Amino acid sequence: MADIAALRGAELVSASSDMDDVLLISVAKGPQPTPGYGHTLSSSALLDGELQILLHWRSPAKDAMLAQVITHPCLVLGIVAADARRVVVRDESGELGSLQVP
């Protein structure tokens, strides 16, 4: 879990598992210029062994008054990977990444 807190990168999808039946997937889209950016889960579906995760990327309102500070938003999803052999993560901009389930 300490590694997840330290993640920084552009369009990063990574996974780790400290528990036998739960896979933790972290998604980060790199540094952002202000607070207010981040992903939320829209939907997920398991199709033929591929877990497809759809996220929504949110941005602050154009007229929002926000601190000028670099942020590194990260979304961590916990999944039970019993039937999934591959995970694909997408948002409105396209595929963010994919990984094989260990």
Biopython code that builds the backbone (N, CA, C, O; Angstrom):
import numpy as np
from Bio.PDB.StructureBuilder import StructureBuilder

atoms = [
    (1, "MET", "N", (0.819, -1.195, 0.000)),
    (1, "MET", "CA", (0.000, 0.000, 0.000)),
    (1, "MET", "C", (0.865, 1.262, 0.000)),
    (1, "MET", "O", (0.456, 2.288, -0.543)),
    (2, "ALA", "N", (2.038, 1.198, 0.594)),
    (2, "ALA", "CA", (2.922, 2.360, 0.592)),
    (2, "ALA", "C", (3.359, 2.695, -0.831)),
    (2, "ALA", "O", (3.517, 3.868, -1.171)),
    (3, "ASP", "N", (3.557, 1.666, -1.670)),
    (3, "ASP", "CA", (3.946, 1.901, -3.063)),
    (3, "ASP", "C", (2.843, 2.625, -3.822)),
    (3, "ASP", "O", (3.130, 3.478, -4.663)),
    (4, "ILE", "N", (1.593, 2.299, -3.540)),
    (4, "ILE", "CA", (0.477, 2.957, -4.229)),
    (4, "ILE", "C", (0.459, 4.437, -3.895)),
    (4, "ILE", "O", (0.219, 5.262, -4.777)),
    (5, "ALA", "N", (0.706, 4.788, -2.646)),
    (5, "ALA", "CA", (0.698, 6.190, -2.245)),
    (5, "ALA", "C", (1.811, 6.979, -2.922)),
    (5, "ALA", "O", (1.698, 8.196, -3.067)),
    (6, "ALA", "N", (2.875, 6.315, -3.336)),
    (6, "ALA", "CA", (4.022, 6.996, -3.935)),
    (6, "ALA", "C", (3.967, 7.061, -5.461)),
    (6, "ALA", "O", (4.893, 7.581, -6.084)),
    (7, "LEU", "N", (2.904, 6.544, -6.073)),
    (7, "LEU", "CA", (2.864, 6.486, -7.540)),
    (7, "LEU", "C", (2.828, 7.868, -8.172)),
    (7, "LEU", "O", (2.106, 8.758, -7.722)),
    (8, "ARG", "N", (3.610, 8.025, -9.206)),
    (8, "ARG", "CA", (3.578, 9.225, -10.030)),
    (8, "ARG", "C", (3.850, 8.753, -11.452)),
    (8, "ARG", "O", (4.743, 7.936, -11.675)),
    (9, "GLY", "N", (3.080, 9.267, -12.422)),
    (9, "GLY", "CA", (3.321, 8.853, -13.793)),
    (9, "GLY", "C", (2.193, 9.270, -14.693)),
    (9, "GLY", "O", (1.123, 9.652, -14.219)),
    (10, "ALA", "N", (2.413, 9.204, -15.954)),
    (10, "ALA", "CA", (1.402, 9.574, -16.934)),
    (10, "ALA", "C", (0.684, 8.323, -17.410)),
    (10, "ALA", "O", (1.314, 7.362, -17.852)),
    (11, "GLU", "N", (-0.630, 8.344, -17.317)),
    (11, "GLU", "CA", (-1.467, 7.254, -17.791)),
    (11, "GLU", "C", (-0.964, 5.904, -17.286)),
    (11, "GLU", "O", (-0.717, 4.980, -18.061)),
    (12, "LEU", "N", (-0.824, 5.818, -15.993)),
    (12, "LEU", "CA", (-0.278, 4.643, -15.347)),
    (12, "LEU", "C", (-1.395, 3.738, -14.869)),
    (12, "LEU", "O", (-2.355, 4.200, -14.254)),
    (13, "VAL", "N", (-1.276, 2.474, -15.144)),
    (13, "VAL", "CA", (-2.143, 1.458, -14.555)),
    (13, "VAL", "C", (-1.224, 0.401, -13.991)),
    (13, "VAL", "O", (-0.406, -0.164, -14.718)),
    (14, "SER", "N", (-1.346, 0.128, -12.714)),
    (14, "SER", "CA", (-0.511, -0.897, -12.102)),
    (14, "SER", "C", (-1.347, -1.682, -11.114)),
    (14, "SER", "O", (-2.460, -1.281, -10.773)),
    (15, "ALA", "N", (-0.814, -2.795, -10.658)),
    (15, "ALA", "CA", (-1.561, -3.647, -9.736)),
    (15, "ALA", "C", (-0.633, -4.249, -8.703)),
    (15, "ALA", "O", (0.555, -4.455, -8.948)),
    (16, "SER", "N", (-1.206, -4.528, -7.537)),
    (16, "SER", "CA", (-0.495, -5.270, -6.511)),
    (16, "SER", "C", (-1.535, -6.011, -5.697)),
    (16, "SER", "O", (-2.721, -5.682, -5.740)),
    (17, "SER", "N", (-1.095, -6.998, -4.965)),
    (17, "SER", "CA", (-2.027, -7.756, -4.149)),
    (17, "SER", "C", (-1.344, -8.212, -2.877)),
    (17, "SER", "O", (-0.387, -8.986, -2.914)),
    (18, "ASP", "N", (-1.846, -7.724, -1.746)),
    (18, "ASP", "CA", (-1.357, -8.161, -0.451)),
    (18, "ASP", "C", (-2.284, -9.221, 0.138)),
    (18, "ASP", "O", (-1.953, -9.859, 1.137)),
    (19, "MET", "N", (-3.440, -9.402, -0.484)),
    (19, "MET", "CA", (-4.412, -10.371, -0.015)),
    (19, "MET", "C", (-4.611, -11.425, -1.093)),
    (19, "MET", "O", (-4.414, -11.141, -2.274)),
    (20, "ASP", "N", (-4.993, -12.622, -0.712)),
    (20, "ASP", "CA", (-5.097, -13.715, -1.663)),
    (20, "ASP", "C", (-6.169, -13.517, -2.722)),
    (20, "ASP", "O", (-5.978, -13.909, -3.874)),
    (21, "ASP", "N", (-7.298, -12.914, -2.352)),
    (21, "ASP", "CA", (-8.420, -12.870, -3.284)),
    (21, "ASP", "C", (-8.753, -11.476, -3.806)),
    (21, "ASP", "O", (-9.729, -11.322, -4.540)),
    (22, "VAL", "N", (-7.977, -10.465, -3.454)),
    (22, "VAL", "CA", (-8.258, -9.098, -3.894)),
    (22, "VAL", "C", (-7.064, -8.548, -4.665)),
    (22, "VAL", "O", (-5.922, -8.640, -4.214)),
    (23, "LEU", "N", (-7.344, -7.977, -5.827)),
    (23, "LEU", "CA", (-6.323, -7.324, -6.640)),
    (23, "LEU", "C", (-6.561, -5.824, -6.543)),
    (23, "LEU", "O", (-7.674, -5.357, -6.789)),
    (24, "LEU", "N", (-5.532, -5.065, -6.189)),
    (24, "LEU", "CA", (-5.625, -3.614, -6.118)),
    (24, "LEU", "C", (-5.073, -3.028, -7.408)),
    (24, "LEU", "O", (-3.931, -3.296, -7.783)),
    (25, "ILE", "N", (-5.883, -2.230, -8.082)),
    (25, "ILE", "CA", (-5.480, -1.598, -9.338)),
    (25, "ILE", "C", (-5.430, -0.097, -9.095)),
    (25, "ILE", "O", (-6.418, 0.499, -8.665)),
    (26, "SER", "N", (-4.294, 0.507, -9.366)),
    (26, "SER", "CA", (-4.174, 1.958, -9.219)),
    (26, "SER", "C", (-4.093, 2.597, -10.597)),
    (26, "SER", "O", (-3.417, 2.099, -11.498)),
    (27, "VAL", "N", (-4.798, 3.713, -10.737)),
    (27, "VAL", "CA", (-4.839, 4.439, -12.000)),
    (27, "VAL", "C", (-4.451, 5.886, -11.720)),
    (27, "VAL", "O", (-5.055, 6.541, -10.870)),
    (28, "ALA", "N", (-3.451, 6.381, -12.429)),
    (28, "ALA", "CA", (-3.022, 7.773, -12.291)),
    (28, "ALA", "C", (-2.788, 8.341, -13.680)),
    (28, "ALA", "O", (-2.263, 7.649, -14.553)),
    (29, "LYS", "N", (-3.164, 9.571, -13.891)),
    (29, "LYS", "CA", (-3.021, 10.196, -15.205)),
    (29, "LYS", "C", (-1.925, 11.257, -15.205)),
    (29, "LYS", "O", (-1.867, 12.102, -16.099)),
    (30, "GLY", "N", (-1.070, 11.207, -14.207)),
    (30, "GLY", "CA", (0.058, 12.131, -14.158)),
    (30, "GLY", "C", (-0.257, 13.399, -13.396)),
    (30, "GLY", "O", (-1.383, 13.592, -12.939)),
    (31, "PRO", "N", (0.741, 14.271, -13.255)),
    (31, "PRO", "CA", (0.564, 15.495, -12.480)),
    (31, "PRO", "C", (-0.456, 16.429, -13.115)),
    (31, "PRO", "O", (-0.558, 16.517, -14.339)),
    (32, "GLN", "N", (-1.214, 17.129, -12.265)),
    (32, "GLN", "CA", (-2.223, 18.088, -12.705)),
    (32, "GLN", "C", (-1.910, 19.439, -12.063)),
    (32, "GLN", "O", (-1.333, 19.484, -10.977)),
    (33, "PRO", "N", (-2.292, 20.559, -12.733)),
    (33, "PRO", "CA", (-1.871, 21.880, -12.272)),
    (33, "PRO", "C", (-2.594, 22.411, -11.037)),
    (33, "PRO", "O", (-2.095, 23.330, -10.387)),
    (34, "THR", "N", (-3.757, 21.856, -10.699)),
    (34, "THR", "CA", (-4.532, 22.322, -9.550)),
    (34, "THR", "C", (-5.288, 21.144, -8.944)),
    (34, "THR", "O", (-5.347, 20.076, -9.553)),
    (35, "PRO", "N", (-5.870, 21.319, -7.750)),
    (35, "PRO", "CA", (-6.780, 20.304, -7.231)),
    (35, "PRO", "C", (-8.041, 20.248, -8.102)),
    (35, "PRO", "O", (-8.267, 21.136, -8.924)),
    (36, "GLY", "N", (-8.840, 19.233, -7.926)),
    (36, "GLY", "CA", (-10.115, 19.141, -8.648)),
    (36, "GLY", "C", (-10.114, 18.162, -9.796)),
    (36, "GLY", "O", (-11.165, 17.915, -10.388)),
    (37, "TYR", "N", (-8.972, 17.595, -10.132)),
    (37, "TYR", "CA", (-8.880, 16.595, -11.189)),
    (37, "TYR", "C", (-8.950, 15.203, -10.572)),
    (37, "TYR", "O", (-8.551, 15.012, -9.423)),
    (38, "GLY", "N", (-9.450, 14.240, -11.323)),
    (38, "GLY", "CA", (-9.439, 12.871, -10.831)),
    (38, "GLY", "C", (-10.388, 11.975, -11.598)),
    (38, "GLY", "O", (-11.210, 12.442, -12.387)),
    (39, "HIS", "N", (-10.264, 10.694, -11.356)),
    (39, "HIS", "CA", (-11.119, 9.695, -11.973)),
    (39, "HIS", "C", (-12.192, 9.229, -11.004)),
    (39, "HIS", "O", (-11.969, 9.176, -9.794)),
    (40, "THR", "N", (-13.360, 8.892, -11.543)),
    (40, "THR", "CA", (-14.404, 8.195, -10.802)),
    (40, "THR", "C", (-14.804, 6.981, -11.627)),
    (40, "THR", "O", (-14.714, 6.994, -12.855)),
    (41, "LEU", "N", (-15.241, 5.946, -10.950)),
    (41, "LEU", "CA", (-15.651, 4.717, -11.619)),
    (41, "LEU", "C", (-17.006, 4.916, -12.269)),
    (41, "LEU", "O", (-17.963, 5.311, -11.602)),
    (42, "SER", "N", (-17.101, 4.644, -13.583)),
    (42, "SER", "CA", (-18.378, 4.723, -14.305)),
    (42, "SER", "C", (-19.032, 3.362, -14.392)),
    (42, "SER", "O", (-20.214, 3.219, -14.077)),
    (43, "SER", "N", (-18.270, 2.348, -14.820)),
    (43, "SER", "CA", (-18.834, 1.003, -14.943)),
    (43, "SER", "C", (-17.713, -0.015, -15.080)),
    (43, "SER", "O", (-16.552, 0.330, -15.305)),
    (44, "SER", "N", (-18.094, -1.275, -14.936)),
    (44, "SER", "CA", (-17.156, -2.366, -15.174)),
    (44, "SER", "C", (-17.950, -3.559, -15.673)),
    (44, "SER", "O", (-19.126, -3.724, -15.349)),
    (45, "ALA", "N", (-17.288, -4.385, -16.464)),
    (45, "ALA", "CA", (-17.942, -5.578, -17.003)),
    (45, "ALA", "C", (-16.882, -6.639, -17.255)),
    (45, "ALA", "O", (-15.768, -6.338, -17.684)),
    (46, "LEU", "N", (-17.247, -7.886, -16.981)),
    (46, "LEU", "CA", (-16.371, -9.017, -17.248)),
    (46, "LEU", "C", (-16.879, -9.709, -18.503)),
    (46, "LEU", "O", (-17.975, -10.269, -18.510)),
    (47, "LEU", "N", (-16.074, -9.670, -19.572)),
    (47, "LEU", "CA", (-16.447, -10.256, -20.859)),
    (47, "LEU", "C", (-15.346, -11.201, -21.313)),
    (47, "LEU", "O", (-14.226, -10.772, -21.588)),
    (48, "ASP", "N", (-15.663, -12.481, -21.392)),
    (48, "ASP", "CA", (-14.715, -13.499, -21.865)),
    (48, "ASP", "C", (-13.363, -13.428, -21.157)),
    (48, "ASP", "O", (-12.320, -13.497, -21.807)),
    (49, "GLY", "N", (-13.372, -13.292, -19.836)),
    (49, "GLY", "CA", (-12.137, -13.271, -19.068)),
    (49, "GLY", "C", (-11.433, -11.929, -19.029)),
    (49, "GLY", "O", (-10.371, -11.811, -18.417)),
    (50, "GLU", "N", (-11.999, -10.912, -19.668)),
    (50, "GLU", "CA", (-11.401, -9.575, -19.660)),
    (50, "GLU", "C", (-12.286, -8.649, -18.841)),
    (50, "GLU", "O", (-13.453, -8.441, -19.173)),
    (51, "LEU", "N", (-11.723, -8.090, -17.761)),
    (51, "LEU", "CA", (-12.439, -7.113, -16.957)),
    (51, "LEU", "C", (-12.235, -5.748, -17.584)),
    (51, "LEU", "O", (-11.112, -5.250, -17.654)),
    (52, "GLN", "N", (-13.321, -5.147, -18.039)),
    (52, "GLN", "CA", (-13.264, -3.834, -18.677)),
    (52, "GLN", "C", (-13.772, -2.803, -17.673)),
    (52, "GLN", "O", (-14.907, -2.878, -17.201)),
    (53, "ILE", "N", (-12.913, -1.845, -17.359)),
    (53, "ILE", "CA", (-13.243, -0.808, -16.384)),
    (53, "ILE", "C", (-13.320, 0.519, -17.119)),
    (53, "ILE", "O", (-12.374, 0.913, -17.800)),
    (54, "LEU", "N", (-14.452, 1.212, -16.980)),
    (54, "LEU", "CA", (-14.648, 2.518, -17.603)),
    (54, "LEU", "C", (-14.666, 3.580, -16.508)),
    (54, "LEU", "O", (-15.449, 3.502, -15.561)),
    (55, "LEU", "N", (-13.800, 4.563, -16.652)),
    (55, "LEU", "CA", (-13.692, 5.655, -15.689)),
    (55, "LEU", "C", (-14.144, 6.957, -16.311)),
    (55, "LEU", "O", (-14.154, 7.101, -17.534)),
    (56, "HIS", "N", (-14.516, 7.903, -15.473)),
    (56, "HIS", "CA", (-14.838, 9.262, -15.925)),
    (56, "HIS", "C", (-13.760, 10.192, -15.368)),
    (56, "HIS", "O", (-13.493, 10.189, -14.167)),
    (57, "TRP", "N", (-13.147, 10.984, -16.240)),
    (57, "TRP", "CA", (-12.139, 11.960, -15.831)),
    (57, "TRP", "C", (-12.843, 13.272, -15.546)),
    (57, "TRP", "O", (-13.512, 13.829, -16.416)),
    (58, "ARG", "N", (-12.693, 13.762, -14.334)),
    (58, "ARG", "CA", (-13.323, 15.028, -13.983)),
    (58, "ARG", "C", (-12.259, 16.121, -13.881)),
    (58, "ARG", "O", (-11.139, 15.894, -13.425)),
    (59, "SER", "N", (-12.651, 17.300, -14.318)),
    (59, "SER", "CA", (-11.789, 18.477, -14.274)),
    (59, "SER", "C", (-12.528, 19.575, -13.519)),
    (59, "SER", "O", (-13.759, 19.593, -13.512)),
    (60, "PRO", "N", (-11.805, 20.483, -12.889)),
    (60, "PRO", "CA", (-12.486, 21.582, -12.197)),
    (60, "PRO", "C", (-13.158, 22.521, -13.201)),
    (60, "PRO", "O", (-12.763, 22.582, -14.366)),
    (61, "ALA", "N", (-14.164, 23.241, -12.744)),
    (61, "ALA", "CA", (-14.842, 24.228, -13.598)),
    (61, "ALA", "C", (-13.834, 25.268, -14.071)),
    (61, "ALA", "O", (-12.903, 25.618, -13.346)),
    (62, "LYS", "N", (-14.025, 25.753, -15.278)),
    (62, "LYS", "CA", (-13.081, 26.725, -15.852)),
    (62, "LYS", "C", (-12.974, 28.003, -15.014)),
    (62, "LYS", "O", (-11.921, 28.641, -14.993)),
    (63, "ASP", "N", (-14.053, 28.379, -14.325)),
    (63, "ASP", "CA", (-14.031, 29.608, -13.531)),
    (63, "ASP", "C", (-13.774, 29.340, -12.045)),
    (63, "ASP", "O", (-13.943, 30.235, -11.218)),
    (64, "ALA", "N", (-13.368, 28.123, -11.707)),
    (64, "ALA", "CA", (-13.098, 27.780, -10.301)),
    (64, "ALA", "C", (-11.841, 28.478, -9.804)),
    (64, "ALA", "O", (-10.851, 28.583, -10.528)),
    (65, "MET", "N", (-11.888, 28.952, -8.566)),
    (65, "MET", "CA", (-10.716, 29.555, -7.945)),
    (65, "MET", "C", (-10.036, 28.464, -7.127)),
    (65, "MET", "O", (-10.553, 28.032, -6.097)),
    (66, "LEU", "N", (-8.878, 28.027, -7.594)),
    (66, "LEU", "CA", (-8.185, 26.907, -6.973)),
    (66, "LEU", "C", (-6.740, 27.266, -6.684)),
    (66, "LEU", "O", (-6.156, 28.130, -7.338)),
    (67, "ALA", "N", (-6.180, 26.598, -5.708)),
    (67, "ALA", "CA", (-4.759, 26.782, -5.406)),
    (67, "ALA", "C", (-3.926, 26.332, -6.605)),
    (67, "ALA", "O", (-4.256, 25.341, -7.258)),
    (68, "GLN", "N", (-2.874, 27.045, -6.887)),
    (68, "GLN", "CA", (-1.957, 26.662, -7.955)),
    (68, "GLN", "C", (-0.904, 25.748, -7.351)),
    (68, "GLN", "O", (0.158, 26.192, -6.916)),
    (69, "VAL", "N", (-1.224, 24.466, -7.335)),
    (69, "VAL", "CA", (-0.339, 23.476, -6.738)),
    (69, "VAL", "C", (-0.438, 22.201, -7.580)),
    (69, "VAL", "O", (-1.527, 21.799, -7.990)),
    (70, "ILE", "N", (0.686, 21.590, -7.826)),
    (70, "ILE", "CA", (0.700, 20.347, -8.607)),
    (70, "ILE", "C", (0.104, 19.231, -7.752)),
    (70, "ILE", "O", (0.519, 19.020, -6.612)),
    (71, "THR", "N", (-0.866, 18.525, -8.311)),
    (71, "THR", "CA", (-1.460, 17.381, -7.627)),
    (71, "THR", "C", (-1.200, 16.119, -8.442)),
    (71, "THR", "O", (-0.894, 16.185, -9.633)),
    (72, "HIS", "N", (-1.324, 14.990, -7.792)),
    (72, "HIS", "CA", (-1.111, 13.691, -8.433)),
    (72, "HIS", "C", (-2.302, 12.792, -8.106)),
    (72, "HIS", "O", (-2.179, 11.871, -7.298)),
    (73, "PRO", "N", (-3.465, 13.055, -8.732)),
    (73, "PRO", "CA", (-4.642, 12.247, -8.393)),
    (73, "PRO", "C", (-4.455, 10.779, -8.779)),
    (73, "PRO", "O", (-3.887, 10.457, -9.823)),
    (74, "CYS", "N", (-4.943, 9.917, -7.919)),
    (74, "CYS", "CA", (-4.809, 8.485, -8.126)),
    (74, "CYS", "C", (-6.091, 7.812, -7.642)),
    (74, "CYS", "O", (-6.605, 8.148, -6.575)),
    (75, "LEU", "N", (-6.595, 6.885, -8.405)),
    (75, "LEU", "CA", (-7.765, 6.101, -8.023)),
    (75, "LEU", "C", (-7.310, 4.672, -7.810)),
    (75, "LEU", "O", (-6.644, 4.101, -8.674)),
    (76, "VAL", "N", (-7.656, 4.081, -6.671)),
    (76, "VAL", "CA", (-7.314, 2.696, -6.376)),
    (76, "VAL", "C", (-8.605, 1.894, -6.331)),
    (76, "VAL", "O", (-9.527, 2.216, -5.581)),
    (77, "LEU", "N", (-8.658, 0.842, -7.148)),
    (77, "LEU", "CA", (-9.823, -0.039, -7.211)),
    (77, "LEU", "C", (-9.432, -1.399, -6.671)),
    (77, "LEU", "O", (-8.369, -1.918, -7.012)),
    (78, "GLY", "N", (-10.261, -1.974, -5.845)),
    (78, "GLY", "CA", (-10.044, -3.328, -5.346)),
    (78, "GLY", "C", (-11.017, -4.262, -6.039)),
    (78, "GLY", "O", (-12.228, -4.045, -5.994)),
    (79, "ILE", "N", (-10.503, -5.293, -6.676)),
    (79, "ILE", "CA", (-11.378, -6.229, -7.375)),
    (79, "ILE", "C", (-11.082, -7.658, -6.921)),
    (79, "ILE", "O", (-9.961, -7.994, -6.538)),
    (80, "VAL", "N", (-12.113, -8.475, -6.978)),
    (80, "VAL", "CA", (-11.940, -9.904, -6.795)),
    (80, "VAL", "C", (-11.716, -10.460, -8.186)),
    (80, "VAL", "O", (-12.611, -10.420, -9.030)),
    (81, "ALA", "N", (-10.541, -10.968, -8.422)),
    (81, "ALA", "CA", (-10.122, -11.321, -9.780)),
    (81, "ALA", "C", (-10.307, -12.802, -10.084)),
    (81, "ALA", "O", (-9.511, -13.386, -10.820)),
    (82, "ALA", "N", (-11.334, -13.408, -9.535)),
    (82, "ALA", "CA", (-11.521, -14.852, -9.679)),
    (82, "ALA", "C", (-11.579, -15.309, -11.136)),
    (82, "ALA", "O", (-10.927, -16.293, -11.486)),
    (83, "ASP", "N", (-12.331, -14.634, -11.989)),
    (83, "ASP", "CA", (-12.508, -15.065, -13.374)),
    (83, "ASP", "C", (-11.790, -14.179, -14.385)),
    (83, "ASP", "O", (-11.783, -14.490, -15.576)),
    (84, "ALA", "N", (-11.196, -13.096, -13.941)),
    (84, "ALA", "CA", (-10.536, -12.176, -14.867)),
    (84, "ALA", "C", (-9.108, -12.635, -15.129)),
    (84, "ALA", "O", (-8.361, -12.942, -14.200)),
    (85, "ARG", "N", (-8.738, -12.677, -16.408)),
    (85, "ARG", "CA", (-7.364, -12.989, -16.794)),
    (85, "ARG", "C", (-6.626, -11.739, -17.253)),
    (85, "ARG", "O", (-5.396, -11.706, -17.283)),
    (86, "ARG", "N", (-7.392, -10.713, -17.609)),
    (86, "ARG", "CA", (-6.821, -9.455, -18.114)),
    (86, "ARG", "C", (-7.731, -8.318, -17.651)),
    (86, "ARG", "O", (-8.946, -8.490, -17.548)),
    (87, "VAL", "N", (-7.143, -7.165, -17.375)),
    (87, "VAL", "CA", (-7.885, -5.969, -16.977)),
    (87, "VAL", "C", (-7.530, -4.854, -17.953)),
    (87, "VAL", "O", (-6.354, -4.612, -18.226)),
    (88, "VAL", "N", (-8.550, -4.175, -18.479)),
    (88, "VAL", "CA", (-8.357, -3.036, -19.379)),
    (88, "VAL", "C", (-9.080, -1.840, -18.760)),
    (88, "VAL", "O", (-10.252, -1.934, -18.395)),
    (89, "VAL", "N", (-8.367, -0.706, -18.645)),
    (89, "VAL", "CA", (-8.933, 0.504, -18.049)),
    (89, "VAL", "C", (-9.001, 1.587, -19.114)),
    (89, "VAL", "O", (-8.018, 1.870, -19.800)),
    (90, "ARG", "N", (-10.197, 2.196, -19.241)),
    (90, "ARG", "CA", (-10.413, 3.266, -20.233)),
    (90, "ARG", "C", (-11.099, 4.461, -19.572)),
    (90, "ARG", "O", (-11.767, 4.323, -18.547)),
    (91, "ASP", "N", (-10.921, 5.629, -20.175)),
    (91, "ASP", "CA", (-11.745, 6.789, -19.863)),
    (91, "ASP", "C", (-12.104, 7.457, -21.182)),
    (91, "ASP", "O", (-11.929, 6.860, -22.244)),
    (92, "GLU", "N", (-12.597, 8.668, -21.131)),
    (92, "GLU", "CA", (-13.055, 9.351, -22.341)),
    (92, "GLU", "C", (-11.950, 9.540, -23.377)),
    (92, "GLU", "O", (-12.232, 9.650, -24.571)),
    (93, "SER", "N", (-10.708, 9.577, -22.932)),
    (93, "SER", "CA", (-9.591, 9.802, -23.859)),
    (93, "SER", "C", (-9.106, 8.503, -24.498)),
    (93, "SER", "O", (-8.256, 8.536, -25.388)),
    (94, "GLY", "N", (-9.630, 7.364, -24.059)),
    (94, "GLY", "CA", (-9.223, 6.086, -24.649)),
    (94, "GLY", "C", (-8.677, 5.148, -23.593)),
    (94, "GLY", "O", (-8.962, 5.299, -22.405)),
    (95, "GLU", "N", (-7.891, 4.180, -24.034)),
    (95, "GLU", "CA", (-7.336, 3.186, -23.124)),
    (95, "GLU", "C", (-6.198, 3.782, -22.315)),
    (95, "GLU", "O", (-5.248, 4.332, -22.872)),
    (96, "LEU", "N", (-6.301, 3.671, -21.001)),
    (96, "LEU", "CA", (-5.252, 4.168, -20.115)),
    (96, "LEU", "C", (-4.186, 3.126, -19.873)),
    (96, "LEU", "O", (-3.026, 3.453, -19.623)),
    (97, "GLY", "N", (-4.587, 1.855, -19.950)),
    (97, "GLY", "CA", (-3.628, 0.790, -19.751)),
    (97, "GLY", "C", (-4.328, -0.536, -19.586)),
    (97, "GLY", "O", (-5.551, -0.605, -19.463)),
    (98, "SER", "N", (-3.535, -1.584, -19.584)),
    (98, "SER", "CA", (-4.059, -2.921, -19.373)),
    (98, "SER", "C", (-2.993, -3.756, -18.675)),
    (98, "SER", "O", (-1.808, -3.423, -18.690)),
    (99, "LEU", "N", (-3.440, -4.845, -18.064)),
    (99, "LEU", "CA", (-2.495, -5.728, -17.399)),
    (99, "LEU", "C", (-3.071, -7.131, -17.340)),
    (99, "LEU", "O", (-4.286, -7.331, -17.370)),
    (100, "GLN", "N", (-2.172, -8.087, -17.257)),
    (100, "GLN", "CA", (-2.558, -9.486, -17.074)),
    (100, "GLN", "C", (-2.766, -9.707, -15.586)),
    (100, "GLN", "O", (-2.000, -9.193, -14.770)),
    (101, "VAL", "N", (-3.781, -10.456, -15.226)),
    (101, "VAL", "CA", (-4.040, -10.760, -13.824)),
    (101, "VAL", "C", (-3.120, -11.897, -13.409)),
    (101, "VAL", "O", (-3.090, -12.943, -14.056)),
    (102, "PRO", "N", (-2.361, -11.693, -12.319)),
    (102, "PRO", "CA", (-1.425, -12.739, -11.884)),
    (102, "PRO", "C", (-2.137, -13.992, -11.417)),
    (102, "PRO", "O", (-1.487, -14.960, -11.021)),
]
sb = StructureBuilder()
sb.init_structure("model")
sb.init_model(0)
sb.init_chain("A")
sb.init_seg("    ")
for serial, (resi, resn, name, xyz) in enumerate(atoms, 1):
    if name == "N":
        sb.init_residue(resn, " ", resi, " ")
    sb.init_atom(name, np.array(xyz, "f"), 0.0, 1.0, " ", f" {name:<3s}", serial, name[0])
structure = sb.get_structure()
